[in-house]
Amino acid sequence: MKLRARAVLFDLDDTLVPDREAALAALRAAAELARPLGIEPGVLAAGVRARARELWRAFRTESAFPDTRISSWEVLYADFRG
C-alpha cells in the first residue's frame, strides 16, 4: 500500500487575513497617546513608518530575506529570533 501525502497551505499574512490596515490602525492609535505631549499623531505615525523603511533598507533585508517579502512596517513588531 502506497501512502500519498496531501497538504493544503494557507498564506494568512495579508492574503486570507489582511493585517496591513490593522497594523496601521494600531500605529495611529499608539501615536494618539503623544497628543497630550503636543506631538501631532499623524506626523509621529508618518515619521515612525519612514524611519522603519529607512532602517529596513539599511539592513539590506532584500538580500538577507529574499523570499519572505516582509515589509518595513511589519518589522515594527517582529524580532527575527532564530
mmCIF file as gemmi writes it, N, C-alpha and C atoms, coordinates in Angstrom:
data_model
loop_
_atom_site.group_PDB
_atom_site.id
_atom_site.type_symbol
_atom_site.label_atom_id
_atom_site.label_alt_id
_atom_site.label_comp_id
_atom_site.label_asym_id
_atom_site.label_entity_id
_atom_site.label_seq_id
_atom_site.pdbx_PDB_ins_code
_atom_site.Cartn_x
_atom_site.Cartn_y
_atom_site.Cartn_z
_atom_site.occupancy
_atom_site.B_iso_or_equiv
_atom_site.pdbx_formal_charge
_atom_site.auth_seq_id
_atom_site.auth_asym_id
_atom_site.pdbx_PDB_model_num
ATOM 1 N N . MET Axp A 1 ? 0.84 -1.174 0 1 0 ? 1 A 1
ATOM 2 C CA . MET Axp A 1 ? 0 0 0 1 0 ? 1 A 1
ATOM 3 C C . MET Axp A 1 ? 0.888 1.24 0 1 0 ? 1 A 1
ATOM 4 N N . LYS Axp A 2 ? 0.647 2.091 -0.947 1 0 ? 2 A 1
ATOM 5 C CA . LYS Axp A 2 ? 1.417 3.312 -1.086 1 0 ? 2 A 1
ATOM 6 C C . LYS Axp A 2 ? 0.646 4.47 -0.444 1 0 ? 2 A 1
ATOM 7 N N . LEU Axp A 3 ? 1.323 5.198 0.461 1 0 ? 3 A 1
ATOM 8 C CA . LEU Axp A 3 ? 0.684 6.344 1.107 1 0 ? 3 A 1
ATOM 9 C C . LEU Axp A 3 ? 0.98 7.603 0.311 1 0 ? 3 A 1
ATOM 10 N N . ARG Axp A 4 ? -0.022 8.419 0.173 1 0 ? 4 A 1
ATOM 11 C CA . ARG Axp A 4 ? 0.156 9.699 -0.521 1 0 ? 4 A 1
ATOM 12 C C . ARG Axp A 4 ? -0.076 10.824 0.471 1 0 ? 4 A 1
ATOM 13 N N . ALA Axp A 5 ? 0.889 11.675 0.58 1 0 ? 5 A 1
ATOM 14 C CA . ALA Axp A 5 ? 0.753 12.821 1.473 1 0 ? 5 A 1
ATOM 15 C C . ALA Axp A 5 ? 0.018 13.935 0.734 1 0 ? 5 A 1
ATOM 16 N N . ARG Axp A 6 ? -0.861 14.568 1.435 1 0 ? 6 A 1
ATOM 17 C CA . ARG Axp A 6 ? -1.586 15.703 0.872 1 0 ? 6 A 1
ATOM 18 C C . ARG Axp A 6 ? -1.541 16.842 1.878 1 0 ? 6 A 1
ATOM 19 N N . ALA Axp A 7 ? -1.419 18.006 1.373 1 0 ? 7 A 1
ATOM 20 C CA . ALA Axp A 7 ? -1.358 19.17 2.252 1 0 ? 7 A 1
ATOM 21 C C . ALA Axp A 7 ? -1.988 20.364 1.56 1 0 ? 7 A 1
ATOM 22 N N . VAL Axp A 8 ? -2.519 21.23 2.359 1 0 ? 8 A 1
ATOM 23 C CA . VAL Axp A 8 ? -3.049 22.496 1.872 1 0 ? 8 A 1
ATOM 24 C C . VAL Axp A 8 ? -2.352 23.585 2.675 1 0 ? 8 A 1
ATOM 25 N N . LEU Axp A 9 ? -1.743 24.501 1.985 1 0 ? 9 A 1
ATOM 26 C CA . LEU Axp A 9 ? -1.067 25.612 2.643 1 0 ? 9 A 1
ATOM 27 C C . LEU Axp A 9 ? -1.891 26.884 2.477 1 0 ? 9 A 1
ATOM 28 N N . PHE Axp A 10 ? -2.023 27.607 3.545 1 0 ? 10 A 1
ATOM 29 C CA . PHE Axp A 10 ? -2.742 28.878 3.51 1 0 ? 10 A 1
ATOM 30 C C . PHE Axp A 10 ? -1.79 29.996 3.896 1 0 ? 10 A 1
ATOM 31 N N . ASP Axp A 11 ? -1.75 31.026 3.109 1 0 ? 11 A 1
ATOM 32 C CA . ASP Axp A 11 ? -0.953 32.201 3.42 1 0 ? 11 A 1
ATOM 33 C C . ASP Axp A 11 ? -1.868 33.187 4.137 1 0 ? 11 A 1
ATOM 34 N N . LEU Axp A 12 ? -1.8 33.194 5.453 1 0 ? 12 A 1
ATOM 35 C CA . LEU Axp A 12 ? -2.684 34.06 6.225 1 0 ? 12 A 1
ATOM 36 C C . LEU Axp A 12 ? -2.241 35.515 6.209 1 0 ? 12 A 1
ATOM 37 N N . ASP Axp A 13 ? -0.952 35.753 6.104 1 0 ? 13 A 1
ATOM 38 C CA . ASP Axp A 13 ? -0.399 37.086 6.237 1 0 ? 13 A 1
ATOM 39 C C . ASP Axp A 13 ? -0.75 37.981 5.056 1 0 ? 13 A 1
ATOM 40 N N . ASP Axp A 14 ? -1.79 38.743 5.239 1 0 ? 14 A 1
ATOM 41 C CA . ASP Axp A 14 ? -2.249 39.726 4.258 1 0 ? 14 A 1
ATOM 42 C C . ASP Axp A 14 ? -2.838 39.114 2.988 1 0 ? 14 A 1
ATOM 43 N N . THR Axp A 15 ? -3.079 37.822 2.994 1 0 ? 15 A 1
ATOM 44 C CA . THR Axp A 15 ? -3.749 37.192 1.861 1 0 ? 15 A 1
ATOM 45 C C . THR Axp A 15 ? -5.163 36.815 2.298 1 0 ? 15 A 1
ATOM 46 N N . LEU Axp A 16 ? -5.262 35.828 3.163 1 0 ? 16 A 1
ATOM 47 C CA . LEU Axp A 16 ? -6.572 35.452 3.69 1 0 ? 16 A 1
ATOM 48 C C . LEU Axp A 16 ? -6.979 36.341 4.857 1 0 ? 16 A 1
ATOM 49 N N . VAL Axp A 17 ? -6.008 36.777 5.623 1 0 ? 17 A 1
ATOM 50 C CA . VAL Axp A 17 ? -6.265 37.652 6.766 1 0 ? 17 A 1
ATOM 51 C C . VAL Axp A 17 ? -5.477 38.949 6.541 1 0 ? 17 A 1
ATOM 52 N N . PRO Axp A 18 ? -6.137 39.955 6.018 1 0 ? 18 A 1
ATOM 53 C CA . PRO Axp A 18 ? -5.429 41.206 5.755 1 0 ? 18 A 1
ATOM 54 C C . PRO Axp A 18 ? -5.058 41.897 7.067 1 0 ? 18 A 1
ATOM 55 N N . ASP Axp A 19 ? -3.769 42.092 7.293 1 0 ? 19 A 1
ATOM 56 C CA . ASP Axp A 19 ? -3.342 42.696 8.553 1 0 ? 19 A 1
ATOM 57 C C . ASP Axp A 19 ? -2.759 44.093 8.403 1 0 ? 19 A 1
ATOM 58 N N . ARG Axp A 20 ? -2.562 44.533 7.196 1 0 ? 20 A 1
ATOM 59 C CA . ARG Axp A 20 ? -1.956 45.848 6.983 1 0 ? 20 A 1
ATOM 60 C C . ARG Axp A 20 ? -2.776 46.956 7.622 1 0 ? 20 A 1
ATOM 61 N N . GLU Axp A 21 ? -4.067 46.97 7.368 1 0 ? 21 A 1
ATOM 62 C CA . GLU Axp A 21 ? -4.916 48.029 7.926 1 0 ? 21 A 1
ATOM 63 C C . GLU Axp A 21 ? -4.957 47.971 9.443 1 0 ? 21 A 1
ATOM 64 N N . ALA Axp A 22 ? -4.98 46.769 10.012 1 0 ? 22 A 1
ATOM 65 C CA . ALA Axp A 22 ? -4.991 46.629 11.475 1 0 ? 22 A 1
ATOM 66 C C . ALA Axp A 22 ? -3.687 47.155 12.07 1 0 ? 22 A 1
ATOM 67 N N . ALA Axp A 23 ? -2.57 46.851 11.42 1 0 ? 23 A 1
ATOM 68 C CA . ALA Axp A 23 ? -1.274 47.326 11.911 1 0 ? 23 A 1
ATOM 69 C C . ALA Axp A 23 ? -1.192 48.845 11.836 1 0 ? 23 A 1
ATOM 70 N N . LEU Axp A 24 ? -1.671 49.409 10.743 1 0 ? 24 A 1
ATOM 71 C CA . LEU Axp A 24 ? -1.642 50.868 10.598 1 0 ? 24 A 1
ATOM 72 C C . LEU Axp A 24 ? -2.583 51.539 11.599 1 0 ? 24 A 1
ATOM 73 N N . ALA Axp A 25 ? -3.736 50.919 11.85 1 0 ? 25 A 1
ATOM 74 C CA . ALA Axp A 25 ? -4.672 51.459 12.84 1 0 ? 25 A 1
ATOM 75 C C . ALA Axp A 25 ? -4.048 51.419 14.237 1 0 ? 25 A 1
ATOM 76 N N . ALA Axp A 26 ? -3.328 50.349 14.551 1 0 ? 26 A 1
ATOM 77 C CA . ALA Axp A 26 ? -2.654 50.241 15.844 1 0 ? 26 A 1
ATOM 78 C C . ALA Axp A 26 ? -1.572 51.316 15.976 1 0 ? 26 A 1
ATOM 79 N N . LEU Axp A 27 ? -0.84 51.561 14.905 1 0 ? 27 A 1
ATOM 80 C CA . LEU Axp A 27 ? 0.187 52.602 14.924 1 0 ? 27 A 1
ATOM 81 C C . LEU Axp A 27 ? -0.451 53.966 15.142 1 0 ? 27 A 1
ATOM 82 N N . ARG Axp A 28 ? -1.552 54.228 14.452 1 0 ? 28 A 1
ATOM 83 C CA . ARG Axp A 28 ? -2.241 55.511 14.62 1 0 ? 28 A 1
ATOM 84 C C . ARG Axp A 28 ? -2.763 55.669 16.053 1 0 ? 28 A 1
ATOM 85 N N . ALA Axp A 29 ? -3.315 54.59 16.617 1 0 ? 29 A 1
ATOM 86 C CA . ALA Axp A 29 ? -3.832 54.635 17.985 1 0 ? 29 A 1
ATOM 87 C C . ALA Axp A 29 ? -2.699 54.884 18.985 1 0 ? 29 A 1
ATOM 88 N N . ALA Axp A 30 ? -1.566 54.244 18.778 1 0 ? 30 A 1
ATOM 89 C CA . ALA Axp A 30 ? -0.416 54.454 19.66 1 0 ? 30 A 1
ATOM 90 C C . ALA Axp A 30 ? 0.094 55.887 19.531 1 0 ? 30 A 1
ATOM 91 N N . ALA Axp A 31 ? 0.102 56.403 18.322 1 0 ? 31 A 1
ATOM 92 C CA . ALA Axp A 31 ? 0.573 57.77 18.094 1 0 ? 31 A 1
ATOM 93 C C . ALA Axp A 31 ? -0.351 58.789 18.755 1 0 ? 31 A 1
ATOM 94 N N . GLU Axp A 32 ? -1.616 58.456 18.892 1 0 ? 32 A 1
ATOM 95 C CA . GLU Axp A 32 ? -2.576 59.349 19.565 1 0 ? 32 A 1
ATOM 96 C C . GLU Axp A 32 ? -2.162 59.621 21.006 1 0 ? 32 A 1
ATOM 97 N N . LEU Axp A 33 ? -1.463 58.682 21.616 1 0 ? 33 A 1
ATOM 98 C CA . LEU Axp A 33 ? -1.034 58.848 23.006 1 0 ? 33 A 1
ATOM 99 C C . LEU Axp A 33 ? -0.033 59.993 23.157 1 0 ? 33 A 1
ATOM 100 N N . ALA Axp A 34 ? 0.575 60.419 22.06 1 0 ? 34 A 1
ATOM 101 C CA . ALA Axp A 34 ? 1.543 61.512 22.102 1 0 ? 34 A 1
ATOM 102 C C . ALA Axp A 34 ? 0.874 62.889 22.026 1 0 ? 34 A 1
ATOM 103 N N . ARG Axp A 35 ? -0.405 62.907 21.714 1 0 ? 35 A 1
ATOM 104 C CA . ARG Axp A 35 ? -1.106 64.191 21.553 1 0 ? 35 A 1
ATOM 105 C C . ARG Axp A 35 ? -0.995 65.076 22.796 1 0 ? 35 A 1
ATOM 106 N N . PRO Axp A 36 ? -1.187 64.555 24.025 1 0 ? 36 A 1
ATOM 107 C CA . PRO Axp A 36 ? -1.064 65.417 25.211 1 0 ? 36 A 1
ATOM 108 C C . PRO Axp A 36 ? 0.334 66.022 25.383 1 0 ? 36 A 1
ATOM 109 N N . LEU Axp A 37 ? 1.318 65.455 24.72 1 0 ? 37 A 1
ATOM 110 C CA . LEU Axp A 37 ? 2.676 65.992 24.791 1 0 ? 37 A 1
ATOM 111 C C . LEU Axp A 37 ? 2.927 67.049 23.732 1 0 ? 37 A 1
ATOM 112 N N . GLY Axp A 38 ? 1.871 67.357 22.951 1 0 ? 38 A 1
ATOM 113 C CA . GLY Axp A 38 ? 1.99 68.365 21.904 1 0 ? 38 A 1
ATOM 114 C C . GLY Axp A 38 ? 2.548 67.822 20.6 1 0 ? 38 A 1
ATOM 115 N N . ILE Axp A 39 ? 2.547 66.503 20.464 1 0 ? 39 A 1
ATOM 116 C CA . ILE Axp A 39 ? 3.051 65.867 19.242 1 0 ? 39 A 1
ATOM 117 C C . ILE Axp A 39 ? 1.87 65.466 18.386 1 0 ? 39 A 1
ATOM 118 N N . GLU Axp A 40 ? 1.854 65.904 17.147 1 0 ? 40 A 1
ATOM 119 C CA . GLU Axp A 40 ? 0.766 65.577 16.221 1 0 ? 40 A 1
ATOM 120 C C . GLU Axp A 40 ? 0.837 64.089 15.877 1 0 ? 40 A 1
ATOM 121 N N . PRO Axp A 41 ? -0.211 63.315 16.182 1 0 ? 41 A 1
ATOM 122 C CA . PRO Axp A 41 ? -0.2 61.873 15.944 1 0 ? 41 A 1
ATOM 123 C C . PRO Axp A 41 ? 0.088 61.476 14.5 1 0 ? 41 A 1
ATOM 124 N N . GLY Axp A 42 ? -0.475 62.2 13.544 1 0 ? 42 A 1
ATOM 125 C CA . GLY Axp A 42 ? -0.238 61.863 12.138 1 0 ? 42 A 1
ATOM 126 C C . GLY Axp A 42 ? 1.22 62.045 11.743 1 0 ? 42 A 1
ATOM 127 N N . VAL Axp A 43 ? 1.821 63.085 12.269 1 0 ? 43 A 1
ATOM 128 C CA . VAL Axp A 43 ? 3.235 63.349 11.981 1 0 ? 43 A 1
ATOM 129 C C . VAL Axp A 43 ? 4.103 62.271 12.618 1 0 ? 43 A 1
ATOM 130 N N . LEU Axp A 44 ? 3.785 61.893 13.857 1 0 ? 44 A 1
ATOM 131 C CA . LEU Axp A 44 ? 4.535 60.843 14.546 1 0 ? 44 A 1
ATOM 132 C C . LEU Axp A 44 ? 4.418 59.51 13.813 1 0 ? 44 A 1
ATOM 133 N N . ALA Axp A 45 ? 3.199 59.133 13.454 1 0 ? 45 A 1
ATOM 134 C CA . ALA Axp A 45 ? 2.991 57.852 12.759 1 0 ? 45 A 1
ATOM 135 C C . ALA Axp A 45 ? 3.728 57.835 11.423 1 0 ? 45 A 1
ATOM 136 N N . ALA Axp A 46 ? 3.669 58.933 10.693 1 0 ? 46 A 1
ATOM 137 C CA . ALA Axp A 46 ? 4.374 59.005 9.405 1 0 ? 46 A 1
ATOM 138 C C . ALA Axp A 46 ? 5.88 58.922 9.627 1 0 ? 46 A 1
ATOM 139 N N . GLY Axp A 47 ? 6.37 59.564 10.678 1 0 ? 47 A 1
ATOM 140 C CA . GLY Axp A 47 ? 7.794 59.517 10.99 1 0 ? 47 A 1
ATOM 141 C C . GLY Axp A 47 ? 8.255 58.117 11.373 1 0 ? 47 A 1
ATOM 142 N N . VAL Axp A 48 ? 7.432 57.421 12.137 1 0 ? 48 A 1
ATOM 143 C CA . VAL Axp A 48 ? 7.763 56.045 12.525 1 0 ? 48 A 1
ATOM 144 C C . VAL Axp A 48 ? 7.843 55.156 11.289 1 0 ? 48 A 1
ATOM 145 N N . ARG Axp A 49 ? 6.88 55.282 10.409 1 0 ? 49 A 1
ATOM 146 C CA . ARG Axp A 49 ? 6.892 54.463 9.191 1 0 ? 49 A 1
ATOM 147 C C . ARG Axp A 49 ? 8.082 54.8 8.297 1 0 ? 49 A 1
ATOM 148 N N . ALA Axp A 50 ? 8.391 56.087 8.168 1 0 ? 50 A 1
ATOM 149 C CA . ALA Axp A 50 ? 9.53 56.497 7.345 1 0 ? 50 A 1
ATOM 150 C C . ALA Axp A 50 ? 10.84 55.965 7.936 1 0 ? 50 A 1
ATOM 151 N N . ARG Axp A 51 ? 10.986 56.062 9.255 1 0 ? 51 A 1
ATOM 152 C CA . ARG Axp A 51 ? 12.209 55.574 9.898 1 0 ? 51 A 1
ATOM 153 C C . ARG Axp A 51 ? 12.299 54.054 9.784 1 0 ? 51 A 1
ATOM 154 N N . ALA Axp A 52 ? 11.178 53.363 9.91 1 0 ? 52 A 1
ATOM 155 C CA . ALA Axp A 52 ? 11.181 51.904 9.759 1 0 ? 52 A 1
ATOM 156 C C . ALA Axp A 52 ? 11.654 51.518 8.364 1 0 ? 52 A 1
ATOM 157 N N . ARG Axp A 53 ? 11.166 52.217 7.336 1 0 ? 53 A 1
ATOM 158 C CA . ARG Axp A 53 ? 11.617 51.945 5.965 1 0 ? 53 A 1
ATOM 159 C C . ARG Axp A 53 ? 13.109 52.212 5.809 1 0 ? 53 A 1
ATOM 160 N N . GLU Axp A 54 ? 13.559 53.316 6.403 1 0 ? 54 A 1
ATOM 161 C CA . GLU Axp A 54 ? 14.967 53.684 6.33 1 0 ? 54 A 1
ATOM 162 C C . GLU Axp A 54 ? 15.853 52.604 6.968 1 0 ? 54 A 1
ATOM 163 N N . LEU Axp A 55 ? 15.489 52.171 8.166 1 0 ? 55 A 1
ATOM 164 C CA . LEU Axp A 55 ? 16.258 51.133 8.852 1 0 ? 55 A 1
ATOM 165 C C . LEU Axp A 55 ? 16.189 49.809 8.103 1 0 ? 55 A 1
ATOM 166 N N . TRP Axp A 56 ? 15.012 49.512 7.553 1 0 ? 56 A 1
ATOM 167 C CA . TRP Axp A 56 ? 14.806 48.268 6.803 1 0 ? 56 A 1
ATOM 168 C C . TRP Axp A 56 ? 15.734 48.22 5.592 1 0 ? 56 A 1
ATOM 169 N N . ARG Axp A 57 ? 15.806 49.32 4.874 1 0 ? 57 A 1
ATOM 170 C CA . ARG Axp A 57 ? 16.675 49.368 3.695 1 0 ? 57 A 1
ATOM 171 C C . ARG Axp A 57 ? 18.153 49.327 4.077 1 0 ? 57 A 1
ATOM 172 N N . ALA Axp A 58 ? 18.51 49.965 5.195 1 0 ? 58 A 1
ATOM 173 C CA . ALA Axp A 58 ? 19.899 49.98 5.647 1 0 ? 58 A 1
ATOM 174 C C . ALA Axp A 58 ? 20.363 48.583 6.063 1 0 ? 58 A 1
ATOM 175 N N . PHE Axp A 59 ? 19.428 47.765 6.522 1 0 ? 59 A 1
ATOM 176 C CA . PHE Axp A 59 ? 19.756 46.417 6.962 1 0 ? 59 A 1
ATOM 177 C C . PHE Axp A 59 ? 19.97 45.475 5.784 1 0 ? 59 A 1
ATOM 178 N N . ARG Axp A 60 ? 19.621 45.87 4.602 1 0 ? 60 A 1
ATOM 179 C CA . ARG Axp A 60 ? 19.739 45.065 3.383 1 0 ? 60 A 1
ATOM 180 C C . ARG Axp A 60 ? 18.89 43.785 3.487 1 0 ? 60 A 1
ATOM 181 N N . THR Axp A 61 ? 17.677 43.97 3.906 1 0 ? 61 A 1
ATOM 182 C CA . THR Axp A 61 ? 16.786 42.838 4.104 1 0 ? 61 A 1
ATOM 183 C C . THR Axp A 61 ? 16.458 42.096 2.827 1 0 ? 61 A 1
ATOM 184 N N . GLU Axp A 62 ? 16.467 42.786 1.729 1 0 ? 62 A 1
ATOM 185 C CA . GLU Axp A 62 ? 16.161 42.11 0.471 1 0 ? 62 A 1
ATOM 186 C C . GLU Axp A 62 ? 17.128 40.959 0.229 1 0 ? 62 A 1
ATOM 187 N N . SER Axp A 63 ? 18.403 41.169 0.561 1 0 ? 63 A 1
ATOM 188 C CA . SER Axp A 63 ? 19.372 40.089 0.364 1 0 ? 63 A 1
ATOM 189 C C . SER Axp A 63 ? 19.36 39.109 1.526 1 0 ? 63 A 1
ATOM 190 N N . ALA Axp A 64 ? 19.033 39.59 2.73 1 0 ? 64 A 1
ATOM 191 C CA . ALA Axp A 64 ? 19.009 38.7 3.896 1 0 ? 64 A 1
ATOM 192 C C . ALA Axp A 64 ? 17.784 37.797 3.891 1 0 ? 64 A 1
ATOM 193 N N . PHE Axp A 65 ? 16.663 38.315 3.429 1 0 ? 65 A 1
ATOM 194 C CA . PHE Axp A 65 ? 15.411 37.573 3.408 1 0 ? 65 A 1
ATOM 195 C C . PHE Axp A 65 ? 14.774 37.653 2.024 1 0 ? 65 A 1
ATOM 196 N N . PRO Axp A 66 ? 15.4 37.103 1 1 0 ? 66 A 1
ATOM 197 C CA . PRO Axp A 66 ? 14.919 37.314 -0.374 1 0 ? 66 A 1
ATOM 198 C C . PRO Axp A 66 ? 13.54 36.725 -0.663 1 0 ? 66 A 1
ATOM 199 N N . ASP Axp A 67 ? 13.142 35.699 0.041 1 0 ? 67 A 1
ATOM 200 C CA . ASP Axp A 67 ? 11.871 35.045 -0.288 1 0 ? 67 A 1
ATOM 201 C C . ASP Axp A 67 ? 10.739 35.377 0.67 1 0 ? 67 A 1
ATOM 202 N N . THR Axp A 68 ? 10.969 36.22 1.647 1 0 ? 68 A 1
ATOM 203 C CA . THR Axp A 68 ? 9.939 36.449 2.654 1 0 ? 68 A 1
ATOM 204 C C . THR Axp A 68 ? 8.95 37.533 2.29 1 0 ? 68 A 1
ATOM 205 N N . ARG Axp A 69 ? 9.368 38.5 1.529 1 0 ? 69 A 1
ATOM 206 C CA . ARG Axp A 69 ? 8.502 39.628 1.157 1 0 ? 69 A 1
ATOM 207 C C . ARG Axp A 69 ? 7.97 40.362 2.396 1 0 ? 69 A 1
ATOM 208 N N . ILE Axp A 70 ? 8.802 40.462 3.418 1 0 ? 70 A 1
ATOM 209 C CA . ILE Axp A 70 ? 8.414 41.174 4.632 1 0 ? 70 A 1
ATOM 210 C C . ILE Axp A 70 ? 8.567 42.666 4.368 1 0 ? 70 A 1
ATOM 211 N N . SER Axp A 71 ? 7.598 43.424 4.807 1 0 ? 71 A 1
ATOM 212 C CA . SER Axp A 71 ? 7.661 44.867 4.566 1 0 ? 71 A 1
ATOM 213 C C . SER Axp A 71 ? 8.23 45.591 5.787 1 0 ? 71 A 1
ATOM 214 N N . SER Axp A 72 ? 8.613 46.837 5.584 1 0 ? 72 A 1
ATOM 215 C CA . SER Axp A 72 ? 9.234 47.607 6.667 1 0 ? 72 A 1
ATOM 216 C C . SER Axp A 72 ? 8.283 47.806 7.836 1 0 ? 72 A 1
ATOM 217 N N . TRP Axp A 73 ? 6.995 47.985 7.588 1 0 ? 73 A 1
ATOM 218 C CA . TRP Axp A 73 ? 6.083 48.197 8.709 1 0 ? 73 A 1
ATOM 219 C C . TRP Axp A 73 ? 5.859 46.921 9.503 1 0 ? 73 A 1
ATOM 220 N N . GLU Axp A 74 ? 6.017 45.761 8.869 1 0 ? 74 A 1
ATOM 221 C CA . GLU Axp A 74 ? 5.851 44.505 9.599 1 0 ? 74 A 1
ATOM 222 C C . GLU Axp A 74 ? 6.96 44.282 10.613 1 0 ? 74 A 1
ATOM 223 N N . VAL Axp A 75 ? 8.154 44.777 10.33 1 0 ? 75 A 1
ATOM 224 C CA . VAL Axp A 75 ? 9.245 44.557 11.278 1 0 ? 75 A 1
ATOM 225 C C . VAL Axp A 75 ? 9.139 45.434 12.501 1 0 ? 75 A 1
ATOM 226 N N . LEU Axp A 76 ? 8.177 46.323 12.545 1 0 ? 76 A 1
ATOM 227 C CA . LEU Axp A 76 ? 7.975 47.099 13.748 1 0 ? 76 A 1
ATOM 228 C C . LEU Axp A 76 ? 7.531 46.212 14.905 1 0 ? 76 A 1
ATOM 229 N N . TYR Axp A 77 ? 6.973 45.047 14.612 1 0 ? 77 A 1
ATOM 230 C CA . TYR Axp A 77 ? 6.535 44.142 15.679 1 0 ? 77 A 1
ATOM 231 C C . TYR Axp A 77 ? 7.175 42.756 15.577 1 0 ? 77 A 1
ATOM 232 N N . ALA Axp A 78 ? 8.228 42.605 14.813 1 0 ? 78 A 1
ATOM 233 C CA . ALA Axp A 78 ? 8.902 41.311 14.682 1 0 ? 78 A 1
ATOM 234 C C . ALA Axp A 78 ? 10.32 41.423 15.226 1 0 ? 78 A 1
ATOM 235 N N . ASP Axp A 79 ? 10.807 40.315 15.815 1 0 ? 79 A 1
ATOM 236 C CA . ASP Axp A 79 ? 12.158 40.366 16.361 1 0 ? 79 A 1
ATOM 237 C C . ASP Axp A 79 ? 13.129 39.399 15.698 1 0 ? 79 A 1
ATOM 238 N N . PHE Axp A 80 ? 12.667 38.571 14.789 1 0 ? 80 A 1
ATOM 239 C CA . PHE Axp A 80 ? 13.511 37.669 13.995 1 0 ? 80 A 1
ATOM 240 C C . PHE Axp A 80 ? 14.412 36.767 14.848 1 0 ? 80 A 1
ATOM 241 N N . ARG Axp A 81 ? 13.882 36.261 15.93 1 0 ? 81 A 1
ATOM 242 C CA . ARG Axp A 81 ? 14.67 35.329 16.743 1 0 ? 81 A 1
ATOM 243 C C . ARG Axp A 81 ? 14.936 34.064 15.959 1 0 ? 81 A 1
ATOM 244 N N . GLY Axp A 82 ? 16.134 33.524 16.141 1 0 ? 82 A 1
ATOM 245 C CA . GLY Axp A 82 ? 16.476 32.258 15.483 1 0 ? 82 A 1
ATOM 246 C C . GLY Axp A 82 ? 16.825 32.448 14.054 1 0 ? 82 A 1
